[in-house]
């Protein structure tokens, strides 16, 4: 009898260790809000954030890296640096060795694209899809999602 109870206790302990989330799971709520995405942009001195169509050019100096250039022009907090570097390489493929963002030629003129140009590069939409997605986004932005029990 003791042996059965001992094996039963071992099985219970194993289940607790294997499936700990089953015994202590709680539901959680995900709220999505997509409105007012540019709220922090007006307080910044960054020209790219003030005017979403602003673009400029830069002559690459000796020993200058793409990270240095991005830091000087775009800043660090507002942009995803990997996406930004890929966009700059896309617009300036001849300024890089084999389109590698780590190898930049000096004395080349770099075109630094605007935020809208980067958005258009990343998100390609047809005019038909744009109308359909706008209607879907209006309905989706006010929904609350519940997960768990």
Secondary structure, DSSP 8 states (H G I E B T S, - for coil): -HHHHHHHHHHHHHHHHH-HHHHH---EEEE---S-TTTTGGG---HHHH-TT--EEEE--TT--HHHHHHHHT-SSSS-HHHHHHHHHHHTGGGBGGG-TT-B-TT-EEEE--HHHHHHHH----HHHHHHHHHHHHHHTT-EEEE--
